[in-house]
Amino acid sequence: MKKMTLEARAIYLLAQREHSAFELRTKLSKAEFEVDEIEHVIHQLIEADLQSDRRYTEAYINSRSGRGFGWQKIRQELNQRGVSSDDIDDVITTLEIDWFALAIAARYKRFGEQKPDDFNGRAKQQRFLYYRGFTHEEIKESFDLT
């Protein structure tokens, strides 16, 4: 198999799915390309709008929120993937996701519509929502509205 050029590898990765610049840098570095060349190619891809952290952030938030994760966990995951807090904040506010409704849906999907009968059952459901990345207010509201 012929070895891909740096540009071809970067475009191939972006054709598979959106990548943050940080992810792209990491993957290309593992492929043993030179750091200066990687930076140059990523800059060209950004200029050509083939790579966009904002577009990546939108796709990531839509994907993870659709799978029942709260904005705190999504924010943490995006930070780990090298996305700036400003990009995350901008996208979260423009997407207009109802995190309260999402918390209710995640709880229903996991535990059913029946409210827990006792303290331990409620605590278990609250822990689940907390680990999913929902805020205290969203968790509390998910029990009050049902």
Phi and psi in radians as a Rosetta constraint file:
Dihedral C 1 N 2 CA 2 C 2 CIRCULARHARMONIC -1.281 0.35
Dihedral N 2 CA 2 C 2 N 3 CIRCULARHARMONIC 2.488 0.35
Dihedral C 2 N 3 CA 3 C 3 CIRCULARHARMONIC -1.344 0.35
Dihedral N 3 CA 3 C 3 N 4 CIRCULARHARMONIC 2.330 0.35
Dihedral C 3 N 4 CA 4 C 4 CIRCULARHARMONIC -1.328 0.35
Dihedral N 4 CA 4 C 4 N 5 CIRCULARHARMONIC 2.619 0.35
Dihedral C 4 N 5 CA 5 C 5 CIRCULARHARMONIC -1.299 0.35
Dihedral N 5 CA 5 C 5 N 6 CIRCULARHARMONIC 2.879 0.35
Dihedral C 5 N 6 CA 6 C 6 CIRCULARHARMONIC -1.020 0.35
Dihedral N 6 CA 6 C 6 N 7 CIRCULARHARMONIC -0.823 0.35
Dihedral C 6 N 7 CA 7 C 7 CIRCULARHARMONIC -1.073 0.35
Dihedral N 7 CA 7 C 7 N 8 CIRCULARHARMONIC -0.765 0.35
Dihedral C 7 N 8 CA 8 C 8 CIRCULARHARMONIC -1.117 0.35
Dihedral N 8 CA 8 C 8 N 9 CIRCULARHARMONIC -0.714 0.35
Dihedral C 8 N 9 CA 9 C 9 CIRCULARHARMONIC -1.118 0.35
Dihedral N 9 CA 9 C 9 N 10 CIRCULARHARMONIC -0.773 0.35
Dihedral C 9 N 10 CA 10 C 10 CIRCULARHARMONIC -1.090 0.35
Dihedral N 10 CA 10 C 10 N 11 CIRCULARHARMONIC -0.794 0.35
Dihedral C 10 N 11 CA 11 C 11 CIRCULARHARMONIC -1.165 0.35
Dihedral N 11 CA 11 C 11 N 12 CIRCULARHARMONIC -0.665 0.35
Dihedral C 11 N 12 CA 12 C 12 CIRCULARHARMONIC -1.043 0.35
Dihedral N 12 CA 12 C 12 N 13 CIRCULARHARMONIC -0.805 0.35
Dihedral C 12 N 13 CA 13 C 13 CIRCULARHARMONIC -1.077 0.35
Dihedral N 13 CA 13 C 13 N 14 CIRCULARHARMONIC -0.745 0.35
Dihedral C 13 N 14 CA 14 C 14 CIRCULARHARMONIC -1.232 0.35
Dihedral N 14 CA 14 C 14 N 15 CIRCULARHARMONIC -0.451 0.35
Dihedral C 14 N 15 CA 15 C 15 CIRCULARHARMONIC -1.261 0.35
Dihedral N 15 CA 15 C 15 N 16 CIRCULARHARMONIC -0.464 0.35
Dihedral C 15 N 16 CA 16 C 16 CIRCULARHARMONIC -1.244 0.35
Dihedral N 16 CA 16 C 16 N 17 CIRCULARHARMONIC -0.788 0.35
Dihedral C 16 N 17 CA 17 C 17 CIRCULARHARMONIC -2.944 0.35
Dihedral N 17 CA 17 C 17 N 18 CIRCULARHARMONIC 2.950 0.35
Dihedral C 17 N 18 CA 18 C 18 CIRCULARHARMONIC -1.170 0.35
Dihedral N 18 CA 18 C 18 N 19 CIRCULARHARMONIC 2.514 0.35
Dihedral C 18 N 19 CA 19 C 19 CIRCULARHARMONIC -2.287 0.35
Dihedral N 19 CA 19 C 19 N 20 CIRCULARHARMONIC 2.532 0.35
Dihedral C 19 N 20 CA 20 C 20 CIRCULARHARMONIC -1.267 0.35
Dihedral N 20 CA 20 C 20 N 21 CIRCULARHARMONIC 2.789 0.35
Dihedral C 20 N 21 CA 21 C 21 CIRCULARHARMONIC -1.031 0.35
Dihedral N 21 CA 21 C 21 N 22 CIRCULARHARMONIC -0.670 0.35
Dihedral C 21 N 22 CA 22 C 22 CIRCULARHARMONIC -1.074 0.35
Dihedral N 22 CA 22 C 22 N 23 CIRCULARHARMONIC -0.812 0.35
Dihedral C 22 N 23 CA 23 C 23 CIRCULARHARMONIC -1.080 0.35
Dihedral N 23 CA 23 C 23 N 24 CIRCULARHARMONIC -0.766 0.35
Dihedral C 23 N 24 CA 24 C 24 CIRCULARHARMONIC -1.071 0.35
Dihedral N 24 CA 24 C 24 N 25 CIRCULARHARMONIC -0.791 0.35
Dihedral C 24 N 25 CA 25 C 25 CIRCULARHARMONIC -1.006 0.35
Dihedral N 25 CA 25 C 25 N 26 CIRCULARHARMONIC -0.797 0.35
Dihedral C 25 N 26 CA 26 C 26 CIRCULARHARMONIC -1.113 0.35
Dihedral N 26 CA 26 C 26 N 27 CIRCULARHARMONIC -0.826 0.35
Dihedral C 26 N 27 CA 27 C 27 CIRCULARHARMONIC -1.150 0.35
Dihedral N 27 CA 27 C 27 N 28 CIRCULARHARMONIC -0.692 0.35
Dihedral C 27 N 28 CA 28 C 28 CIRCULARHARMONIC -1.232 0.35
Dihedral N 28 CA 28 C 28 N 29 CIRCULARHARMONIC -0.586 0.35
Dihedral C 28 N 29 CA 29 C 29 CIRCULARHARMONIC -1.139 0.35
Dihedral N 29 CA 29 C 29 N 30 CIRCULARHARMONIC -0.695 0.35
Dihedral C 29 N 30 CA 30 C 30 CIRCULARHARMONIC -1.135 0.35
Dihedral N 30 CA 30 C 30 N 31 CIRCULARHARMONIC -0.441 0.35
Dihedral C 30 N 31 CA 31 C 31 CIRCULARHARMONIC -1.454 0.35
Dihedral N 31 CA 31 C 31 N 32 CIRCULARHARMONIC 0.135 0.35
Dihedral C 31 N 32 CA 32 C 32 CIRCULARHARMONIC 1.160 0.35
Dihedral N 32 CA 32 C 32 N 33 CIRCULARHARMONIC 0.635 0.35
Dihedral C 32 N 33 CA 33 C 33 CIRCULARHARMONIC -1.543 0.35
Dihedral N 33 CA 33 C 33 N 34 CIRCULARHARMONIC 2.740 0.35
Dihedral C 33 N 34 CA 34 C 34 CIRCULARHARMONIC -1.236 0.35
Dihedral N 34 CA 34 C 34 N 35 CIRCULARHARMONIC 2.468 0.35
Dihedral C 34 N 35 CA 35 C 35 CIRCULARHARMONIC -1.052 0.35
Dihedral N 35 CA 35 C 35 N 36 CIRCULARHARMONIC -0.764 0.35
Dihedral C 35 N 36 CA 36 C 36 CIRCULARHARMONIC -1.105 0.35
Dihedral N 36 CA 36 C 36 N 37 CIRCULARHARMONIC -0.698 0.35
Dihedral C 36 N 37 CA 37 C 37 CIRCULARHARMONIC -1.165 0.35
Dihedral N 37 CA 37 C 37 N 38 CIRCULARHARMONIC -0.708 0.35
Dihedral C 37 N 38 CA 38 C 38 CIRCULARHARMONIC -1.064 0.35
Dihedral N 38 CA 38 C 38 N 39 CIRCULARHARMONIC -0.834 0.35
Dihedral C 38 N 39 CA 39 C 39 CIRCULARHARMONIC -1.035 0.35
Dihedral N 39 CA 39 C 39 N 40 CIRCULARHARMONIC -0.726 0.35
Dihedral C 39 N 40 CA 40 C 40 CIRCULARHARMONIC -1.113 0.35
Dihedral N 40 CA 40 C 40 N 41 CIRCULARHARMONIC -0.804 0.35
Dihedral C 40 N 41 CA 41 C 41 CIRCULARHARMONIC -1.148 0.35
Dihedral N 41 CA 41 C 41 N 42 CIRCULARHARMONIC -0.739 0.35
Dihedral C 41 N 42 CA 42 C 42 CIRCULARHARMONIC -1.094 0.35
Dihedral N 42 CA 42 C 42 N 43 CIRCULARHARMONIC -0.716 0.35
Dihedral C 42 N 43 CA 43 C 43 CIRCULARHARMONIC -1.067 0.35
Dihedral N 43 CA 43 C 43 N 44 CIRCULARHARMONIC -0.735 0.35
Dihedral C 43 N 44 CA 44 C 44 CIRCULARHARMONIC -1.109 0.35
Dihedral N 44 CA 44 C 44 N 45 CIRCULARHARMONIC -0.720 0.35
Dihedral C 44 N 45 CA 45 C 45 CIRCULARHARMONIC -1.143 0.35
Dihedral N 45 CA 45 C 45 N 46 CIRCULARHARMONIC -0.655 0.35
Dihedral C 45 N 46 CA 46 C 46 CIRCULARHARMONIC -1.165 0.35
Dihedral N 46 CA 46 C 46 N 47 CIRCULARHARMONIC -0.761 0.35
Dihedral C 46 N 47 CA 47 C 47 CIRCULARHARMONIC -1.078 0.35
Dihedral N 47 CA 47 C 47 N 48 CIRCULARHARMONIC -0.641 0.35
Dihedral C 47 N 48 CA 48 C 48 CIRCULARHARMONIC -1.473 0.35
Dihedral N 48 CA 48 C 48 N 49 CIRCULARHARMONIC 0.039 0.35
Dihedral C 48 N 49 CA 49 C 49 CIRCULARHARMONIC 1.050 0.35
Dihedral N 49 CA 49 C 49 N 50 CIRCULARHARMONIC 0.504 0.35
Dihedral C 49 N 50 CA 50 C 50 CIRCULARHARMONIC -1.525 0.35
Dihedral N 50 CA 50 C 50 N 51 CIRCULARHARMONIC -0.419 0.35
Dihedral C 50 N 51 CA 51 C 51 CIRCULARHARMONIC -2.186 0.35
Dihedral N 51 CA 51 C 51 N 52 CIRCULARHARMONIC 2.301 0.35
Dihedral C 51 N 52 CA 52 C 52 CIRCULARHARMONIC -2.562 0.35
Dihedral N 52 CA 52 C 52 N 53 CIRCULARHARMONIC 2.097 0.35
Dihedral C 52 N 53 CA 53 C 53 CIRCULARHARMONIC -1.124 0.35
Dihedral N 53 CA 53 C 53 N 54 CIRCULARHARMONIC -0.580 0.35
Dihedral C 53 N 54 CA 54 C 54 CIRCULARHARMONIC -1.142 0.35
Dihedral N 54 CA 54 C 54 N 55 CIRCULARHARMONIC -0.809 0.35
Dihedral C 54 N 55 CA 55 C 55 CIRCULARHARMONIC -1.111 0.35
Dihedral N 55 CA 55 C 55 N 56 CIRCULARHARMONIC -0.705 0.35
Dihedral C 55 N 56 CA 56 C 56 CIRCULARHARMONIC -1.057 0.35
Dihedral N 56 CA 56 C 56 N 57 CIRCULARHARMONIC -0.773 0.35
Dihedral C 56 N 57 CA 57 C 57 CIRCULARHARMONIC -1.093 0.35
Dihedral N 57 CA 57 C 57 N 58 CIRCULARHARMONIC -0.765 0.35
Dihedral C 57 N 58 CA 58 C 58 CIRCULARHARMONIC -1.035 0.35
Dihedral N 58 CA 58 C 58 N 59 CIRCULARHARMONIC -0.839 0.35
Dihedral C 58 N 59 CA 59 C 59 CIRCULARHARMONIC -1.103 0.35
Dihedral N 59 CA 59 C 59 N 60 CIRCULARHARMONIC -0.715 0.35
Dihedral C 59 N 60 CA 60 C 60 CIRCULARHARMONIC -1.159 0.35
Dihedral N 60 CA 60 C 60 N 61 CIRCULARHARMONIC -0.798 0.35
Dihedral C 60 N 61 CA 61 C 61 CIRCULARHARMONIC -1.118 0.35
Dihedral N 61 CA 61 C 61 N 62 CIRCULARHARMONIC -0.759 0.35
Dihedral C 61 N 62 CA 62 C 62 CIRCULARHARMONIC -1.075 0.35
Dihedral N 62 CA 62 C 62 N 63 CIRCULARHARMONIC -0.719 0.35
Dihedral C 62 N 63 CA 63 C 63 CIRCULARHARMONIC -1.163 0.35
Dihedral N 63 CA 63 C 63 N 64 CIRCULARHARMONIC -0.879 0.35
Dihedral C 63 N 64 CA 64 C 64 CIRCULARHARMONIC -1.254 0.35
Dihedral N 64 CA 64 C 64 N 65 CIRCULARHARMONIC -0.673 0.35
Dihedral C 64 N 65 CA 65 C 65 CIRCULARHARMONIC -1.174 0.35
Dihedral N 65 CA 65 C 65 N 66 CIRCULARHARMONIC -0.588 0.35
Dihedral C 65 N 66 CA 66 C 66 CIRCULARHARMONIC -1.152 0.35
Dihedral N 66 CA 66 C 66 N 67 CIRCULARHARMONIC -0.360 0.35
Dihedral C 66 N 67 CA 67 C 67 CIRCULARHARMONIC -1.706 0.35
Dihedral N 67 CA 67 C 67 N 68 CIRCULARHARMONIC 0.156 0.35
Dihedral C 67 N 68 CA 68 C 68 CIRCULARHARMONIC 1.568 0.35
Dihedral N 68 CA 68 C 68 N 69 CIRCULARHARMONIC 0.469 0.35
Dihedral C 68 N 69 CA 69 C 69 CIRCULARHARMONIC -1.804 0.35
Dihedral N 69 CA 69 C 69 N 70 CIRCULARHARMONIC 2.548 0.35
Dihedral C 69 N 70 CA 70 C 70 CIRCULARHARMONIC -1.469 0.35
Dihedral N 70 CA 70 C 70 N 71 CIRCULARHARMONIC 2.920 0.35
Dihedral C 70 N 71 CA 71 C 71 CIRCULARHARMONIC -1.199 0.35
Dihedral N 71 CA 71 C 71 N 72 CIRCULARHARMONIC -0.461 0.35
Dihedral C 71 N 72 CA 72 C 72 CIRCULARHARMONIC -1.188 0.35
Dihedral N 72 CA 72 C 72 N 73 CIRCULARHARMONIC -0.739 0.35
Dihedral C 72 N 73 CA 73 C 73 CIRCULARHARMONIC -1.197 0.35
Dihedral N 73 CA 73 C 73 N 74 CIRCULARHARMONIC -0.725 0.35
Dihedral C 73 N 74 CA 74 C 74 CIRCULARHARMONIC -1.087 0.35
Dihedral N 74 CA 74 C 74 N 75 CIRCULARHARMONIC -0.753 0.35
Dihedral C 74 N 75 CA 75 C 75 CIRCULARHARMONIC -1.031 0.35
Dihedral N 75 CA 75 C 75 N 76 CIRCULARHARMONIC -0.791 0.35
Dihedral C 75 N 76 CA 76 C 76 CIRCULARHARMONIC -1.074 0.35
Dihedral N 76 CA 76 C 76 N 77 CIRCULARHARMONIC -0.785 0.35
Dihedral C 76 N 77 CA 77 C 77 CIRCULARHARMONIC -1.112 0.35
Dihedral N 77 CA 77 C 77 N 78 CIRCULARHARMONIC -0.711 0.35
Dihedral C 77 N 78 CA 78 C 78 CIRCULARHARMONIC -1.165 0.35
Dihedral N 78 CA 78 C 78 N 79 CIRCULARHARMONIC -0.677 0.35
Dihedral C 78 N 79 CA 79 C 79 CIRCULARHARMONIC -1.060 0.35
Dihedral N 79 CA 79 C 79 N 80 CIRCULARHARMONIC -0.691 0.35
Dihedral C 79 N 80 CA 80 C 80 CIRCULARHARMONIC -1.156 0.35
Dihedral N 80 CA 80 C 80 N 81 CIRCULARHARMONIC -0.420 0.35
Dihedral C 80 N 81 CA 81 C 81 CIRCULARHARMONIC -1.642 0.35
Dihedral N 81 CA 81 C 81 N 82 CIRCULARHARMONIC 0.204 0.35
Dihedral C 81 N 82 CA 82 C 82 CIRCULARHARMONIC 1.457 0.35
Dihedral N 82 CA 82 C 82 N 83 CIRCULARHARMONIC 0.246 0.35
Dihedral C 82 N 83 CA 83 C 83 CIRCULARHARMONIC -1.494 0.35
Dihedral N 83 CA 83 C 83 N 84 CIRCULARHARMONIC 2.386 0.35
Dihedral C 83 N 84 CA 84 C 84 CIRCULARHARMONIC -1.225 0.35
Dihedral N 84 CA 84 C 84 N 85 CIRCULARHARMONIC 2.635 0.35
Dihedral C 84 N 85 CA 85 C 85 CIRCULARHARMONIC -1.075 0.35
Dihedral N 85 CA 85 C 85 N 86 CIRCULARHARMONIC -0.601 0.35
Dihedral C 85 N 86 CA 86 C 86 CIRCULARHARMONIC -1.105 0.35
Dihedral N 86 CA 86 C 86 N 87 CIRCULARHARMONIC -0.776 0.35
Dihedral C 86 N 87 CA 87 C 87 CIRCULARHARMONIC -1.092 0.35
Dihedral N 87 CA 87 C 87 N 88 CIRCULARHARMONIC -0.719 0.35
Dihedral C 87 N 88 CA 88 C 88 CIRCULARHARMONIC -1.109 0.35
Dihedral N 88 CA 88 C 88 N 89 CIRCULARHARMONIC -0.840 0.35
Dihedral C 88 N 89 CA 89 C 89 CIRCULARHARMONIC -1.046 0.35
Dihedral N 89 CA 89 C 89 N 90 CIRCULARHARMONIC -0.779 0.35
Dihedral C 89 N 90 CA 90 C 90 CIRCULARHARMONIC -1.046 0.35
Dihedral N 90 CA 90 C 90 N 91 CIRCULARHARMONIC -0.812 0.35
Dihedral C 90 N 91 CA 91 C 91 CIRCULARHARMONIC -1.231 0.35
Dihedral N 91 CA 91 C 91 N 92 CIRCULARHARMONIC -0.723 0.35
Dihedral C 91 N 92 CA 92 C 92 CIRCULARHARMONIC -1.052 0.35
Dihedral N 92 CA 92 C 92 N 93 CIRCULARHARMONIC -0.704 0.35
Dihedral C 92 N 93 CA 93 C 93 CIRCULARHARMONIC -1.296 0.35
Dihedral N 93 CA 93 C 93 N 94 CIRCULARHARMONIC -0.562 0.35
Dihedral C 93 N 94 CA 94 C 94 CIRCULARHARMONIC -1.378 0.35
Dihedral N 94 CA 94 C 94 N 95 CIRCULARHARMONIC -0.440 0.35
Dihedral C 94 N 95 CA 95 C 95 CIRCULARHARMONIC -1.316 0.35
Dihedral N 95 CA 95 C 95 N 96 CIRCULARHARMONIC -0.384 0.35
Dihedral C 95 N 96 CA 96 C 96 CIRCULARHARMONIC 0.936 0.35
Dihedral N 96 CA 96 C 96 N 97 CIRCULARHARMONIC 0.899 0.35
Dihedral C 96 N 97 CA 97 C 97 CIRCULARHARMONIC -1.460 0.35
Dihedral N 97 CA 97 C 97 N 98 CIRCULARHARMONIC 2.360 0.35
Dihedral C 97 N 98 CA 98 C 98 CIRCULARHARMONIC -1.505 0.35
Dihedral N 98 CA 98 C 98 N 99 CIRCULARHARMONIC 1.623 0.35
Dihedral C 98 N 99 CA 99 C 99 CIRCULARHARMONIC -1.164 0.35
Dihedral N 99 CA 99 C 99 N 100 CIRCULARHARMONIC -0.492 0.35
Dihedral C 99 N 100 CA 100 C 100 CIRCULARHARMONIC -1.160 0.35
Dihedral N 100 CA 100 C 100 N 101 CIRCULARHARMONIC -0.809 0.35
Dihedral C 100 N 101 CA 101 C 101 CIRCULARHARMONIC -1.143 0.35
Dihedral N 101 CA 101 C 101 N 102 CIRCULARHARMONIC -0.626 0.35
Dihedral C 101 N 102 CA 102 C 102 CIRCULARHARMONIC -1.148 0.35
Dihedral N 102 CA 102 C 102 N 103 CIRCULARHARMONIC -0.668 0.35
Dihedral C 102 N 103 CA 103 C 103 CIRCULARHARMONIC -1.118 0.35
Dihedral N 103 CA 103 C 103 N 104 CIRCULARHARMONIC -0.743 0.35
Dihedral C 103 N 104 CA 104 C 104 CIRCULARHARMONIC -1.091 0.35
Dihedral N 104 CA 104 C 104 N 105 CIRCULARHARMONIC -0.800 0.35
Dihedral C 104 N 105 CA 105 C 105 CIRCULARHARMONIC -1.091 0.35
Dihedral N 105 CA 105 C 105 N 106 CIRCULARHARMONIC -0.715 0.35
Dihedral C 105 N 106 CA 106 C 106 CIRCULARHARMONIC -1.129 0.35
Dihedral N 106 CA 106 C 106 N 107 CIRCULARHARMONIC -0.708 0.35
Dihedral C 106 N 107 CA 107 C 107 CIRCULARHARMONIC -1.155 0.35
Dihedral N 107 CA 107 C 107 N 108 CIRCULARHARMONIC -0.786 0.35
Dihedral C 107 N 108 CA 108 C 108 CIRCULARHARMONIC -1.068 0.35
Dihedral N 108 CA 108 C 108 N 109 CIRCULARHARMONIC -0.744 0.35
Dihedral C 108 N 109 CA 109 C 109 CIRCULARHARMONIC -1.111 0.35
Dihedral N 109 CA 109 C 109 N 110 CIRCULARHARMONIC -0.658 0.35
Dihedral C 109 N 110 CA 110 C 110 CIRCULARHARMONIC -1.469 0.35
Dihedral N 110 CA 110 C 110 N 111 CIRCULARHARMONIC -0.691 0.35
Dihedral C 110 N 111 CA 111 C 111 CIRCULARHARMONIC -2.078 0.35
Dihedral N 111 CA 111 C 111 N 112 CIRCULARHARMONIC -0.115 0.35
Dihedral C 111 N 112 CA 112 C 112 CIRCULARHARMONIC 1.522 0.35
Dihedral N 112 CA 112 C 112 N 113 CIRCULARHARMONIC 3.039 0.35
Dihedral C 112 N 113 CA 113 C 113 CIRCULARHARMONIC -1.410 0.35
Dihedral N 113 CA 113 C 113 N 114 CIRCULARHARMONIC -0.264 0.35
Dihedral C 113 N 114 CA 114 C 114 CIRCULARHARMONIC -1.218 0.35
Dihedral N 114 CA 114 C 114 N 115 CIRCULARHARMONIC 2.285 0.35
Dihedral C 114 N 115 CA 115 C 115 CIRCULARHARMONIC -1.196 0.35
Dihedral N 115 CA 115 C 115 N 116 CIRCULARHARMONIC 2.628 0.35
Dihedral C 115 N 116 CA 116 C 116 CIRCULARHARMONIC -1.137 0.35
Dihedral N 116 CA 116 C 116 N 117 CIRCULARHARMONIC 2.552 0.35
Dihedral C 116 N 117 CA 117 C 117 CIRCULARHARMONIC -1.434 0.35
Dihedral N 117 CA 117 C 117 N 118 CIRCULARHARMONIC -0.465 0.35
Dihedral C 117 N 118 CA 118 C 118 CIRCULARHARMONIC -2.363 0.35
Dihedral N 118 CA 118 C 118 N 119 CIRCULARHARMONIC 3.071 0.35
Dihedral C 118 N 119 CA 119 C 119 CIRCULARHARMONIC -1.056 0.35
Dihedral N 119 CA 119 C 119 N 120 CIRCULARHARMONIC -0.758 0.35
Dihedral C 119 N 120 CA 120 C 120 CIRCULARHARMONIC -1.115 0.35
Dihedral N 120 CA 120 C 120 N 121 CIRCULARHARMONIC -0.700 0.35
Dihedral C 120 N 121 CA 121 C 121 CIRCULARHARMONIC -1.124 0.35
Dihedral N 121 CA 121 C 121 N 122 CIRCULARHARMONIC -0.737 0.35
Dihedral C 121 N 122 CA 122 C 122 CIRCULARHARMONIC -1.147 0.35
Dihedral N 122 CA 122 C 122 N 123 CIRCULARHARMONIC -0.739 0.35
Dihedral C 122 N 123 CA 123 C 123 CIRCULARHARMONIC -1.097 0.35
Dihedral N 123 CA 123 C 123 N 124 CIRCULARHARMONIC -0.684 0.35
Dihedral C 123 N 124 CA 124 C 124 CIRCULARHARMONIC -1.097 0.35
Dihedral N 124 CA 124 C 124 N 125 CIRCULARHARMONIC -0.774 0.35
Dihedral C 124 N 125 CA 125 C 125 CIRCULARHARMONIC -1.186 0.35
Dihedral N 125 CA 125 C 125 N 126 CIRCULARHARMONIC -0.661 0.35
Dihedral C 125 N 126 CA 126 C 126 CIRCULARHARMONIC -1.139 0.35
Dihedral N 126 CA 126 C 126 N 127 CIRCULARHARMONIC -0.735 0.35
Dihedral C 126 N 127 CA 127 C 127 CIRCULARHARMONIC -1.066 0.35
Dihedral N 127 CA 127 C 127 N 128 CIRCULARHARMONIC -0.742 0.35
Dihedral C 127 N 128 CA 128 C 128 CIRCULARHARMONIC -1.001 0.35
Dihedral N 128 CA 128 C 128 N 129 CIRCULARHARMONIC -0.846 0.35
Dihedral C 128 N 129 CA 129 C 129 CIRCULARHARMONIC -1.169 0.35
Dihedral N 129 CA 129 C 129 N 130 CIRCULARHARMONIC -0.635 0.35
Dihedral C 129 N 130 CA 130 C 130 CIRCULARHARMONIC -1.097 0.35
Dihedral N 130 CA 130 C 130 N 131 CIRCULARHARMONIC -0.819 0.35
Dihedral C 130 N 131 CA 131 C 131 CIRCULARHARMONIC -1.159 0.35
Dihedral N 131 CA 131 C 131 N 132 CIRCULARHARMONIC -0.436 0.35
Dihedral C 131 N 132 CA 132 C 132 CIRCULARHARMONIC -1.330 0.35
Dihedral N 132 CA 132 C 132 N 133 CIRCULARHARMONIC -0.205 0.35
Dihedral C 132 N 133 CA 133 C 133 CIRCULARHARMONIC 1.779 0.35
Dihedral N 133 CA 133 C 133 N 134 CIRCULARHARMONIC 0.336 0.35
Dihedral C 133 N 134 CA 134 C 134 CIRCULARHARMONIC -1.570 0.35
Dihedral N 134 CA 134 C 134 N 135 CIRCULARHARMONIC 2.639 0.35
Dihedral C 134 N 135 CA 135 C 135 CIRCULARHARMONIC -1.379 0.35
Dihedral N 135 CA 135 C 135 N 136 CIRCULARHARMONIC 2.913 0.35
Dihedral C 135 N 136 CA 136 C 136 CIRCULARHARMONIC -1.012 0.35
Dihedral N 136 CA 136 C 136 N 137 CIRCULARHARMONIC -0.754 0.35
Dihedral C 136 N 137 CA 137 C 137 CIRCULARHARMONIC -1.108 0.35
Dihedral N 137 CA 137 C 137 N 138 CIRCULARHARMONIC -0.732 0.35
Dihedral C 137 N 138 CA 138 C 138 CIRCULARHARMONIC -1.155 0.35
Dihedral N 138 CA 138 C 138 N 139 CIRCULARHARMONIC -0.675 0.35
Dihedral C 138 N 139 CA 139 C 139 CIRCULARHARMONIC -1.176 0.35
Dihedral N 139 CA 139 C 139 N 140 CIRCULARHARMONIC -0.831 0.35
Dihedral C 139 N 140 CA 140 C 140 CIRCULARHARMONIC -1.033 0.35
Dihedral N 140 CA 140 C 140 N 141 CIRCULARHARMONIC -0.798 0.35
Dihedral C 140 N 141 CA 141 C 141 CIRCULARHARMONIC -1.100 0.35
Dihedral N 141 CA 141 C 141 N 142 CIRCULARHARMONIC -0.572 0.35
Dihedral C 141 N 142 CA 142 C 142 CIRCULARHARMONIC -1.144 0.35
Dihedral N 142 CA 142 C 142 N 143 CIRCULARHARMONIC -0.431 0.35
Dihedral C 142 N 143 CA 143 C 143 CIRCULARHARMONIC -1.571 0.35
Dihedral N 143 CA 143 C 143 N 144 CIRCULARHARMONIC -0.564 0.35
Dihedral C 143 N 144 CA 144 C 144 CIRCULARHARMONIC -1.301 0.35
Dihedral N 144 CA 144 C 144 N 145 CIRCULARHARMONIC -0.574 0.35
Dihedral C 144 N 145 CA 145 C 145 CIRCULARHARMONIC -1.399 0.35
Dihedral N 145 CA 145 C 145 N 146 CIRCULARHARMONIC -0.308 0.35
